[in-house]
Amino acid sequence: MATSPIPDGSVTTSIIADGAVTSIKLDPETNGYVNVRSFGAKGNGIQDDTVAIQNAINAGASSRKVVIFPSGVYKVSSGRMRNPLILDWWCVRTLTGTNLHFEPGSKLVLASNPPSDTRVLVIFNVSNITISGSLEIDGSAATVKSTVNDQLHGLFISSAQNVRIESVYSHDCYGDNIFVGGTEENPSINVQIGYARCETAGRKNFVIHFVDQLHVNRAVLNNSRGGAPGFNGANSLDLEPDDFMGTRSFYQRFDSLTTIGFGNDLSAGLTDANARLWILDIGSLDMRVGGTLQPALLSYGLTIKISHLTIRSTDHKATYGLQTIYSQFIDIASARFDGIGGPAIYAAFNASGGKPRLHIGSLGIYGSGSTLASGVRIDGGDLYVGTIDAQDLIGSTLQLFTTESDTMATVDNMIVRNSGTNQVILVSSYGVAKPSLHLNNVAVFDTRAIKVKRILEFETLIAMQGTSLGTLYNPYSIAEWFSTYGNFKRALRLTGGTLLPAVFMVEGSPEGVVTAQVGSLAMRTDGAAQTTLYVKESGTGATGWKAK
C-alpha cells in the first residue's frame, strides 16, 4: 500500500531527527526553494558539482524558486573542460528569472588549469536575476598554465537586464574578477550590486564595459598582488568599452569605492561628443597606489563626477596622480593628493581628440616625503579650482603651458606652504596660443632655510599678457615675478577686460609695451616722481600712455 508524502507544514525538520524521511528530502523543490545538494552537489571541493548546480538552477528558474547553496566548496568547470568536443565557455549559467542564495561559507571554485575564455558564473543575455547572500568565486589563478588566458573571468555579466546582487567576493581570476558589459547595441541595463570585493586579478579587478544604470553601493578592489603572468600588480577599476560610437548614453554610479594597488584606467572615447554621453559618478573614491610608475588614475573620453577623491602614493612611484588626455569633463567637489612622484594632476590637449576640462571645488596637494611631488600641470586644457592648498611640494604648485588659444585657467584661492624650488607658478605658451590665467588670491608661506626663488615666473611674453592677478600675500618677501629669459619687459594685468579699461603693473614705461583700452591705468614698479602712474588717454594699441 502506497503512502502519501508528508504534507507541507505538518512537521518541521527541526523536530524530525537527522536521517528521517521528510517532504524536503523526498522533494528537492519543497517549501519554495531548490537545494543544490538535492541535485547531487557535494560541496566538498573535490567532486565536480557543475552539472548538479546547473540542473538545480534550471529547475529553480522553471519553477520560480530560490536556489540555495548551503555552506561548502563547490568545484565547477566549463563545458570544454569536461568534454573537449564541447565549446561551452561558461561553468554555471543563469536563466531569465534565476534567483540564487549563497549561505555563509559557500564558495564556487574553478577547477584547476582552466582554458582561456572560461567564465565561472555567467549572466548572459537574460533578465530579472537575483543573487542574495554572500557569493564568493575563486578563480584558481595559481593553477593556470597558459600565459594567454586573460579572458578567464569570475563573475561575467553581459547584455543582461535587471540584475541584483547583494554581495560578491571574486578573487584569483586569471582574467577579470568581475566583468559587466555587453555591446553598444545590446548593453547590460540596471545592474545593482550592494557590496563588491575583488582581490588578485590577473587582468583587472572590476571591468565596466557597455553597461547603463550600473549602481554599486560599496566596492573594495585590491590588486596589489594581481597581474598575470607574474601576478605582481595590475589596475583595479577598468572602464573600457570597445570602440564607443556614441549612439546612446551610459551611466554608472559607485557610492563608495576603494582601490588598492596599481590604480585605475578609465577611457570611453576621444571626442567631446563621446565624453558627454558617458558618465561615471562616484560618491567617494579612495585610492592607495603602490608598486607602479604608471599614473594612479588615467582617464579620458568621458565625464567623471566625484564628490570626494583621495589618491595616496604609498611608495611615491606613481608619476602622476590624475592624468587626463584627449577630451574629458571632470567635476570633483574635493580632492586630496599625497606623495605623488610627479604632478598631482596632468591634463593635456591632444589634436586627435580634444581638451580636458577640470572643475575642482577644493584641492589639497601634499608632498608627504616625495622628492618629485608637484602640483597641477595644464597643457592646453581648462581648469577651475576654488581653493588650492599645497604643502611640501618640490616642484611648482601650478604650471600652465598653453598649446591652444581657447583655454582658460582660474584659481580663486591658492595657499602655498613650503613648496617649490624655482617658482610657485610657471606660465608658458606655444606659438601664438595665448593663455587666460586668472589668480584671484595667492598666499605664499615659506619657513624653509632655502626658500622658493620666486612666486610668478613667465617663459614667454604672450604667457604674461594672458595672465591676471588679484591679490598676492607674500609675508616672507619672496621675489614676486620673473621672466625666464629676460628678453621682454614685464607687465602684468591686475584687473579689467580686453575691451574695457584695465589696470596693469609694469616694469618700465607702458608706452609701446602694454596694449589696452583708453582709460586704463599702469603702475610702474621702478617709477620716480611723475613717472609712476600712467593713464591710457588715446590710441587703440600700445601707445597713448601719459605719465601723471
C-alpha positions as CSV (number, residue, x, y, z in Angstrom):
1,M,0.0,0.0,0.0
2,A,1.5,3.3,-1.1
3,T,1.9,6.0,1.5
4,S,1.3,9.7,0.7
5,P,4.1,12.1,1.2
6,I,4.2,14.2,4.4
7,P,2.1,17.4,3.8
8,D,4.0,20.7,3.8
9,G,3.8,22.3,7.2
10,S,2.7,19.1,9.0
11,V,6.0,18.7,10.7
12,T,9.3,20.6,10.6
13,T,12.8,19.4,10.1
14,S,13.7,20.8,13.4
15,I,11.5,18.2,15.1
16,I,12.4,15.2,12.9
17,A,15.8,13.6,13.7
18,D,18.6,13.6,11.2
19,G,18.2,10.9,8.6
20,A,14.4,10.7,8.8
21,V,12.4,10.8,5.6
22,T,10.7,14.2,5.2
23,S,9.0,16.0,2.4
24,I,12.0,18.2,1.8
25,K,14.2,15.1,1.3
26,L,11.7,13.4,-0.9
27,D,11.1,16.6,-3.0
28,P,14.1,18.9,-3.6
29,E,11.8,21.7,-4.6
30,T,9.6,21.8,-1.5
31,N,8.9,24.9,0.6
32,G,9.7,27.4,-2.2
33,Y,13.3,26.8,-2.8
34,V,15.7,24.4,-4.5
35,N,18.7,23.0,-2.7
36,V,21.7,22.2,-4.9
37,R,22.6,19.3,-2.6
38,S,19.3,17.7,-3.6
39,F,20.5,17.6,-7.2
40,G,23.7,15.9,-6.3
41,A,26.1,18.7,-5.5
42,K,28.5,17.7,-2.7
43,G,30.2,21.0,-1.9
44,N,33.4,19.1,-0.8
45,G,35.8,20.9,-3.1
46,I,36.7,17.5,-4.7
47,Q,33.7,16.4,-6.8
48,D,32.9,18.4,-9.9
49,D,29.5,19.9,-9.0
50,T,28.9,21.8,-12.2
51,V,26.2,19.6,-13.7
52,A,24.3,19.3,-10.5
53,I,24.4,23.0,-9.9
54,Q,23.2,23.8,-13.4
55,N,20.4,21.3,-13.1
56,A,19.3,23.0,-9.8
57,I,19.5,26.4,-11.5
58,N,17.4,25.2,-14.4
59,A,14.8,23.7,-12.0
60,G,14.7,26.8,-9.9
61,A,14.2,29.1,-12.9
62,S,11.4,27.0,-14.4
63,S,9.5,26.7,-11.1
64,R,10.4,30.3,-9.9
65,K,12.0,29.1,-6.8
66,V,15.2,30.3,-5.0
67,V,18.2,28.1,-5.5
68,I,20.1,27.5,-2.2
69,F,23.8,27.0,-1.9
70,P,24.5,25.6,1.7
71,S,27.9,26.1,3.2
72,G,30.6,24.3,1.2
73,V,33.2,24.5,-1.6
74,Y,31.6,23.8,-5.0
75,K,34.1,22.9,-7.7
76,V,33.0,23.9,-11.1
77,S,34.3,23.6,-14.7
78,S,33.4,24.8,-18.1
79,G,31.9,22.5,-20.8
80,R,35.1,22.4,-22.7
81,M,37.0,21.3,-19.6
82,R,34.6,18.4,-19.1
83,N,34.5,17.4,-22.8
84,P,36.9,18.8,-25.4
85,L,34.2,18.5,-28.0
86,I,32.0,21.0,-26.2
87,L,32.7,24.6,-26.8
88,D,30.7,26.0,-23.8
89,W,33.0,28.6,-22.1
90,W,30.8,29.0,-19.0
91,C,30.8,26.9,-15.9
92,V,27.4,27.9,-14.4
93,R,24.9,30.0,-16.4
94,T,21.7,31.7,-15.2
95,L,18.4,31.7,-17.0
96,T,15.9,34.5,-17.0
97,G,14.3,34.8,-13.6
98,T,17.1,32.9,-11.8
99,N,17.2,33.5,-8.0
100,L,20.3,32.3,-6.2
101,H,21.0,32.4,-2.5
102,F,24.5,31.7,-1.1
103,E,24.7,30.9,2.5
104,P,27.7,31.9,4.6
105,G,30.7,29.6,3.9
106,S,29.6,28.7,0.4
107,K,32.0,29.2,-2.4
108,L,32.4,28.5,-6.2
109,V,35.9,27.3,-7.0
110,L,37.1,26.9,-10.6
111,A,38.7,23.6,-11.3
112,S,42.5,23.5,-11.9
113,N,44.2,24.8,-15.0
114,P,41.1,26.1,-16.9
115,P,41.4,27.1,-20.6
116,S,41.2,30.6,-21.9
117,D,37.7,32.3,-22.1
118,T,36.4,30.3,-19.1
119,R,33.8,32.2,-17.0
120,V,32.7,30.9,-13.6
121,L,29.3,32.4,-13.1
122,V,27.7,33.8,-16.2
123,I,24.7,36.1,-16.5
124,F,24.4,36.5,-20.3
125,N,21.5,37.8,-22.4
126,V,19.0,37.2,-19.6
127,S,16.9,39.4,-17.3
128,N,15.5,39.6,-13.8
129,I,18.4,37.9,-11.9
130,T,18.6,38.0,-8.1
131,I,21.6,36.8,-6.1
132,S,21.3,37.1,-2.4
133,G,23.6,36.2,0.5
134,S,27.4,36.1,0.1
135,L,28.6,35.0,-3.3
136,E,32.3,34.0,-3.4
137,I,34.2,33.0,-6.5
138,D,37.7,31.6,-6.5
139,G,39.3,31.6,-10.0
140,S,42.2,29.3,-9.1
141,A,44.6,31.5,-10.9
142,A,47.7,29.9,-9.4
143,T,46.8,26.6,-11.3
144,V,46.7,28.2,-14.8
145,K,49.5,27.0,-17.0
146,S,48.7,29.0,-20.2
147,T,50.0,32.6,-20.1
148,V,47.5,33.6,-22.8
149,N,44.5,33.4,-20.6
150,D,43.4,37.0,-19.8
151,Q,39.8,36.4,-20.8
152,L,39.2,34.0,-17.9
153,H,36.7,35.7,-15.6
154,G,34.9,35.2,-12.3
155,L,31.5,36.9,-12.4
156,F,30.6,37.7,-16.0
157,I,27.6,39.8,-16.8
158,S,26.9,40.7,-20.4
159,S,23.8,42.0,-22.2
160,A,21.7,41.3,-19.1
161,Q,18.9,43.4,-17.6
162,N,17.6,43.9,-14.1
163,V,20.4,42.1,-12.2
164,R,20.5,42.5,-8.4
165,I,23.4,41.1,-6.4
166,E,23.6,41.5,-2.6
167,S,27.3,40.7,-2.1
168,V,30.1,39.3,-4.3
169,Y,33.7,38.4,-3.4
170,S,35.6,37.4,-6.5
171,H,39.3,36.7,-6.3
172,D,42.3,35.0,-8.0
173,C,40.8,35.0,-11.5
174,Y,43.4,34.9,-14.3
175,G,41.4,37.5,-16.3
176,D,38.9,39.8,-14.7
177,N,37.3,39.2,-11.3
178,I,34.1,41.0,-12.3
179,F,33.1,42.0,-15.8
180,V,29.9,43.9,-16.5
181,G,29.1,44.9,-20.1
182,G,27.7,43.8,-23.4
183,T,27.7,45.6,-26.7
184,E,26.7,49.2,-27.6
185,E,23.6,47.9,-29.3
186,N,22.8,45.4,-26.6
187,P,24.3,46.5,-23.3
188,S,23.6,45.4,-19.8
189,I,21.0,47.6,-18.1
190,N,20.1,48.2,-14.5
191,V,22.7,46.1,-12.7
192,Q,22.8,46.7,-8.9
193,I,25.5,45.4,-6.6
194,G,25.3,46.0,-2.9
195,Y,28.9,45.1,-2.0
196,A,31.7,44.1,-4.3
197,R,35.1,42.9,-3.1
198,C,37.8,41.8,-5.5
199,E,41.4,40.7,-5.0
200,T,44.3,39.5,-7.1
201,A,43.1,39.5,-10.7
202,G,45.4,38.5,-13.5
203,R,44.0,41.3,-15.6
204,K,41.6,43.8,-13.9
205,N,39.5,43.5,-10.7
206,F,36.3,45.2,-12.0
207,V,35.7,46.0,-15.6
208,I,33.0,48.4,-16.8
209,H,32.1,47.6,-20.4
210,F,28.8,48.6,-22.2
211,V,26.5,48.8,-19.2
212,D,24.0,51.5,-18.4
213,Q,22.5,52.2,-14.9
214,L,25.1,50.2,-13.0
215,H,24.9,51.0,-9.3
216,V,27.4,49.7,-6.8
217,N,26.9,50.7,-3.2
218,R,30.3,49.8,-1.9
219,A,33.3,48.3,-3.7
220,V,36.8,47.4,-2.4
221,L,39.2,46.4,-5.1
222,N,42.7,45.2,-4.1
223,N,45.0,44.2,-7.0
224,S,48.3,44.8,-5.3
225,R,49.1,41.1,-5.9
226,G,47.4,40.8,-9.3
227,G,48.7,40.9,-12.8
228,A,49.3,37.8,-15.0
229,P,51.5,36.0,-15.7
230,G,53.8,37.1,-12.8
231,F,50.9,38.4,-10.6
232,N,52.9,41.4,-9.4
233,G,50.2,44.0,-9.9
234,A,47.6,45.4,-12.3
235,N,44.8,48.0,-12.4
236,S,41.7,47.6,-10.2
237,L,38.9,49.5,-11.9
238,D,38.9,49.5,-15.7
239,L,36.4,51.3,-17.8
240,E,36.9,50.2,-21.4
241,P,34.0,50.0,-23.9
242,D,35.3,48.7,-27.3
243,D,35.1,51.5,-29.9
244,F,32.3,53.5,-28.4
245,M,30.5,55.1,-31.3
246,G,28.2,57.4,-29.2
247,T,24.9,56.0,-30.4
248,R,23.4,56.2,-26.8
249,S,24.3,57.4,-23.3
250,F,25.8,55.4,-20.5
251,Y,25.7,56.0,-16.7
252,Q,27.4,54.2,-13.8
253,R,27.4,55.0,-10.1
254,F,29.6,53.9,-7.2
255,D,28.5,55.3,-3.8
256,S,31.9,54.3,-2.2
257,L,34.9,52.9,-4.0
258,T,38.3,51.9,-2.5
259,T,41.1,50.7,-4.8
260,I,44.5,49.3,-3.6
261,G,47.4,48.6,-5.9
262,F,48.2,49.9,-9.4
263,G,45.4,52.4,-9.7
264,N,42.6,52.7,-12.3
265,D,42.2,53.2,-16.0
266,L,39.1,54.9,-17.4
267,S,38.6,55.6,-21.1
268,A,35.4,55.7,-23.2
269,G,36.4,57.7,-26.3
270,L,38.4,60.7,-27.5
271,T,35.9,63.4,-28.5
272,D,33.7,65.9,-26.7
273,A,30.6,64.1,-28.1
274,N,31.6,60.8,-26.7
275,A,32.8,62.2,-23.4
276,R,29.4,63.9,-22.8
277,L,27.5,60.7,-23.3
278,W,29.4,58.5,-20.9
279,I,29.1,59.4,-17.2
280,L,30.9,57.8,-14.3
281,D,29.5,59.1,-11.0
282,I,31.4,58.3,-7.7
283,G,30.5,59.4,-4.3
284,S,33.8,58.7,-2.5
285,L,36.9,57.4,-4.3
286,D,39.8,56.4,-2.0
287,M,42.9,55.2,-3.9
288,R,46.0,53.7,-2.3
289,V,48.6,53.3,-5.0
290,G,51.9,51.4,-4.9
291,G,54.4,49.4,-6.9
292,T,53.9,51.2,-10.2
293,L,55.3,54.1,-12.3
294,Q,52.0,54.4,-14.1
295,P,49.5,57.2,-13.3
296,A,47.4,56.4,-10.3
297,L,44.3,57.4,-12.3
298,L,44.4,57.6,-16.1
299,S,41.2,59.0,-17.6
300,Y,39.9,60.4,-20.8
301,G,36.9,60.5,-23.2
302,L,34.2,60.5,-20.5
303,T,32.5,62.6,-17.9
304,I,33.6,61.9,-14.3
305,K,31.8,63.3,-11.2
306,I,33.4,62.6,-7.9
307,S,32.3,64.1,-4.5
308,H,35.4,63.1,-2.6
309,L,38.7,61.9,-4.1
310,T,41.8,60.8,-2.3
311,I,44.9,59.5,-4.1
312,R,47.8,58.5,-2.0
313,S,51.0,57.0,-3.4
314,T,52.4,54.8,-0.6
315,D,55.9,54.5,-2.2
316,H,56.0,57.8,-4.3
317,K,56.4,55.9,-7.5
318,A,53.3,56.9,-9.4
319,T,54.4,59.5,-11.9
320,Y,51.0,61.3,-11.9
321,G,48.1,61.3,-9.5
322,L,45.5,62.1,-12.2
323,Q,46.4,62.1,-15.8
324,T,43.9,63.1,-18.4
325,I,44.4,63.4,-22.2
326,Y,42.0,64.0,-25.1
327,S,38.5,65.2,-24.3
328,Q,37.5,65.0,-20.7
329,F,34.9,66.5,-18.4
330,I,35.9,66.2,-14.7
331,D,33.9,67.6,-11.8
332,I,35.3,67.0,-8.3
333,A,33.9,68.6,-5.2
334,S,37.0,67.9,-3.1
335,A,40.3,66.2,-3.9
336,R,43.4,65.3,-1.9
337,F,46.7,64.1,-3.4
338,D,49.5,62.7,-1.1
339,G,53.1,61.8,-2.0
340,I,52.8,61.6,-5.8
341,G,56.1,61.0,-7.6
342,G,55.4,63.9,-10.1
343,P,52.4,66.2,-10.8
344,A,49.3,65.5,-8.8
345,I,47.3,66.4,-11.9
346,Y,48.4,66.5,-15.5
347,A,45.9,67.5,-18.1
348,A,46.8,67.8,-21.8
349,F,45.1,68.7,-25.1
350,N,45.5,66.2,-27.9
351,A,44.9,67.2,-31.5
352,S,43.3,63.8,-32.4
353,G,40.7,64.1,-29.7
354,G,40.1,67.3,-27.7
355,K,41.0,69.0,-24.4
356,P,40.3,68.1,-20.8
357,R,38.1,70.4,-18.7
358,L,38.5,70.2,-14.9
359,H,36.3,71.8,-12.2
360,I,37.5,71.2,-8.7
361,G,36.0,72.8,-5.6
362,S,38.7,72.1,-3.1
363,L,42.1,70.7,-4.0
364,G,44.8,69.6,-1.5
365,I,48.2,68.6,-2.7
366,Y,50.8,67.4,-0.2
367,G,54.4,66.1,-0.8
368,S,54.4,63.7,2.1
369,G,58.0,62.8,1.7
370,S,58.1,62.6,-2.2
371,T,61.2,64.1,-3.7
372,L,59.4,64.7,-7.0
373,A,56.0,65.9,-5.9
374,S,54.5,68.9,-7.7
375,G,51.1,70.3,-8.2
376,V,48.9,70.9,-11.2
377,R,50.2,71.0,-14.8
378,I,47.8,72.0,-17.6
379,D,48.9,71.7,-21.2
380,G,46.1,73.2,-23.3
381,G,43.1,72.3,-21.1
382,D,40.6,74.3,-19.0
383,L,40.9,74.4,-15.2
384,Y,38.8,75.9,-12.4
385,V,39.8,75.4,-8.8
386,G,38.0,77.1,-5.9
387,T,40.9,76.6,-3.4
388,I,44.3,75.0,-3.8
389,D,46.1,74.1,-0.6
390,A,49.7,73.0,-1.4
391,Q,52.3,71.9,1.1
392,D,55.8,70.5,1.0
393,L,56.0,70.2,-2.8
394,I,59.3,70.1,-4.6
395,G,58.0,71.3,-8.0
396,S,55.7,74.1,-9.0
397,T,52.2,74.3,-7.5
398,L,50.7,75.4,-10.8
399,Q,52.3,75.1,-14.3
400,L,50.3,76.3,-17.3
401,F,51.6,75.6,-20.8
402,T,49.2,77.0,-23.3
403,T,49.1,75.0,-26.5
404,E,45.6,76.1,-27.6
405,S,44.2,79.7,-27.6
406,D,40.8,78.8,-26.3
407,T,41.9,77.6,-22.9
408,M,41.3,79.1,-19.5
409,A,42.5,78.5,-16.0
410,T,41.2,80.1,-12.9
411,V,42.1,79.7,-9.2
412,D,40.1,81.6,-6.7
413,N,42.4,81.0,-3.7
414,M,45.9,79.5,-3.7
415,I,47.6,78.8,-0.4
416,V,51.2,77.5,-0.7
417,R,53.3,76.4,2.2
418,N,57.0,75.4,1.9
419,S,56.6,74.4,-1.7
420,G,58.6,74.9,-4.9
421,T,62.3,75.1,-5.7
422,N,62.4,77.6,-8.6
423,Q,58.9,79.0,-8.7
424,V,55.4,78.6,-7.3
425,I,53.6,79.3,-10.6
426,L,55.1,78.8,-14.0
427,V,53.3,80.1,-17.2
428,S,54.4,79.4,-20.7
429,S,52.9,79.3,-24.2
430,Y,53.4,77.6,-27.6
431,G,53.4,79.7,-30.8
432,V,50.6,82.2,-30.9
433,A,48.4,80.4,-28.3
434,K,47.6,82.8,-25.6
435,P,46.7,81.6,-22.1
436,S,43.9,83.0,-20.0
437,L,45.1,82.6,-16.4
438,H,43.4,84.4,-13.5
439,L,44.7,84.1,-10.0
440,N,42.3,85.8,-7.6
441,N,44.0,85.4,-4.2
442,V,47.5,83.9,-3.7
443,A,49.3,83.5,-0.4
444,V,52.8,82.0,-0.1
445,F,54.4,81.0,3.1
446,D,57.9,79.6,3.3
447,T,59.7,78.9,6.5
448,R,62.4,76.8,5.0
449,A,66.1,77.8,5.2
450,I,66.2,77.7,1.4
451,K,63.0,79.2,0.1
452,V,61.4,79.1,-3.3
453,K,63.1,81.5,-5.6
454,R,60.0,83.4,-7.0
455,I,56.3,83.2,-7.0
456,L,55.3,84.0,-10.6
457,E,57.5,83.1,-13.5
458,F,56.8,83.7,-17.2
459,E,58.6,82.0,-20.0
460,T,57.0,84.0,-22.8
461,L,55.6,87.5,-23.3
462,I,52.3,86.0,-24.6
463,A,52.0,84.0,-21.4
464,M,52.5,87.1,-19.3
465,Q,50.0,89.1,-21.3
466,G,47.3,86.4,-20.8
467,T,47.7,86.3,-17.0
468,S,45.9,88.4,-14.4
469,L,46.4,88.6,-10.7
470,G,44.1,89.7,-7.9
471,T,45.9,89.9,-4.6
472,L,49.2,88.4,-3.5
473,Y,50.1,87.9,0.1
474,N,53.9,87.4,0.5
475,P,54.9,87.8,4.2
476,Y,58.4,86.2,3.5
477,S,59.3,88.7,0.8
478,I,59.9,86.2,-1.9
479,A,60.6,87.6,-5.4
480,E,57.1,88.0,-6.8
481,W,57.6,87.9,-10.6
482,F,60.3,86.8,-13.0
483,S,60.8,86.3,-16.7
484,T,62.8,83.2,-17.5
485,Y,64.8,84.5,-20.4
486,G,64.7,88.2,-19.6
487,N,64.0,89.1,-23.3
488,F,60.8,91.1,-22.7
489,K,59.6,93.8,-20.3
490,R,57.3,92.5,-17.5
491,A,53.7,93.8,-17.5
492,L,51.0,92.0,-15.5
493,R,47.3,92.7,-15.7
494,L,45.7,93.1,-12.3
495,T,42.1,93.6,-13.2
496,G,39.9,94.7,-16.2
497,G,38.9,93.3,-19.5
498,T,40.0,93.2,-23.2
499,L,37.5,95.8,-24.4
500,L,37.1,97.6,-21.1
501,P,39.8,99.6,-19.3
502,A,42.2,97.6,-17.2
503,V,44.8,98.1,-14.5
504,F,48.4,96.9,-15.0
505,M,51.6,96.5,-13.0
506,V,54.6,97.2,-15.3
507,E,58.4,97.3,-15.4
508,G,59.4,100.5,-17.1
509,S,57.1,102.7,-19.2
510,P,54.0,101.1,-20.6
511,E,54.3,103.2,-23.8
512,G,54.8,100.9,-26.7
513,V,54.6,97.8,-24.5
514,V,51.2,97.4,-23.0
515,T,48.1,97.2,-25.3
516,A,45.0,98.4,-23.6
517,Q,41.8,100.4,-24.0
518,V,41.5,104.2,-23.3
519,G,41.1,104.8,-19.6
520,S,43.4,102.0,-18.5
521,L,46.0,102.5,-15.7
522,A,49.5,101.3,-15.4
523,M,51.7,101.4,-12.2
524,R,55.5,101.3,-12.7
525,T,57.5,99.2,-10.2
526,D,60.6,101.3,-11.0
527,G,59.0,104.7,-11.4
528,A,60.0,108.1,-10.0
529,A,58.3,111.4,-9.5
530,Q,55.6,111.8,-12.1
531,T,56.6,108.6,-13.9
532,T,55.0,106.1,-11.6
533,L,51.3,106.2,-12.6
534,Y,50.3,106.2,-16.3
535,V,46.9,106.7,-17.9
536,K,46.0,105.4,-21.4
537,E,44.5,108.6,-22.9
538,S,44.4,107.8,-26.6
539,G,45.0,105.2,-29.3
540,T,43.9,101.6,-29.7
541,G,47.3,99.8,-29.4
542,A,50.2,100.1,-27.0
543,T,50.6,103.9,-27.5
544,G,48.8,106.8,-25.9
545,W,50.1,106.3,-22.3
546,K,50.7,109.5,-20.4
547,A,52.6,109.8,-17.1
548,K,50.9,111.6,-14.3
